[in-house]
């Protein structure tokens, strides 16, 4: 499994990439492999301001539904429109076309406090 070094990670298996104060968020390769085949992604929080660790949506696999937790506080500005028709992108390309949301981050320093790739790898080992 790969965990790109340029991303930060949460204990709940989300990843975050920060450019300026805009973050892109998805779930890790480990999370999608544990869930199995993703059949539906439900995110209806666009435009909402949420605190860190609040649920921003759910992902549904063949046998389970799992909550998605926001890594840091901010406002959701975009939901990946491709996932409605192709939720399996979360399985095949979790760090690329399988991204889930974009958000403006309230405090960019909070991203630095998340797990780096080495710490996340140790968490899931």
N, C-alpha and C positions, 0 to 999 in steps of 0.2 A: 504494500500500500504506500501511496505517496502523500506527503503532507508538505506542500510548497513552503519554503522558508520565508517567502515574502508576505505570507498571510499570518494572521493571529487567530487563535482558536479558543473555544469555550469548553467547559467541562460537560456541557450539554450537546457537544459535537456540531456546533455551528462554526463557520469560518467567516472572517471579515477582511476585506481589503479596503484600505483608506487612500483616497486621492483628495488632498485638500481637506474639506470637511464633509465630503460625500463618500459614503461607504457602500460597498457591494457585499451582500451577505448570502450565504448558501449553507448547505450541510456538507459535512466531510465525506470523503470516500469511505471511511470506517462506518459512519452513520448509515449511508445508503446501503452498504453491504449487509449491515445488521438488519435493516428493514426489509430487504428483498426488493422485488419488483414494485416500483412506485407506479400507482395507477391514477392518482389524483393529488393535486396540490391546491389547497384552499387558503387563499390569502385575501382578506377583504379589509385590510387596515390602511390602505393608501390614504394619505392626508392626515393620518392620526399621529399624535405625539405619544410616545410610550416610554416607560422607564426601562432601564436595563433589567433583563431577565423576565420581562412581561411576554406573554404569548402573542406572537404576531400572525400566526396562522397554524395550519396543520398540514401534514403530509400523510397520504393514505397509501399503504402498501396492500398487497393481496390479503394478508392476515392481520393487519394492525393499523391503527391510526396513532400518529405521534404529534405532539405539540412542537411548534417551532418557537424558540426563545430568542428575543432580541439581545445581542451581545452587549450593547451600550445604549444609553438613552438618546432619543432623537425623534425625528419625524420621517415617516415613510413617504418617499416621493415617487417611487416607481415600483411596479410589480412586473416581473418577467412575463410578457404576454405570450411567449412561445409555450410556456408550461401548460397552458390550458389545453392545447391540442396535443402536446408532446411531453407529458409528465415524466416519461422514461429518460429524458435528458438528464434528470437528476442522477440516475444510475450510470449512464454512459459518459457523462462529462460534468461531474459535480463542481469542478473549479472553473469551468468555462461556460458553455451555453446552458448549463443547468443551474445557474445562479437564480436566486429567488426574489430578492428585493434590493432596492437602492434607497438610501436614507441620508438625511443631513444629520450629522452627529453634533450633539449639544456640547460635548467636551472631548476633543480629539485625544487628549492625554489618557482618557479612559481606555482607549484601544491599546496603548502601550502596556497597560496593566494586565491584559489578557495573556493566555499561554502562547509561547512561541512554538515553532514546529517541533523542537527537541522535547519540550515539556509535554506537548500534546501526544507525541509518540510514546513517551514514558507512561502517560495516563492510560492509553489504550492497549499497551503491551500485555 
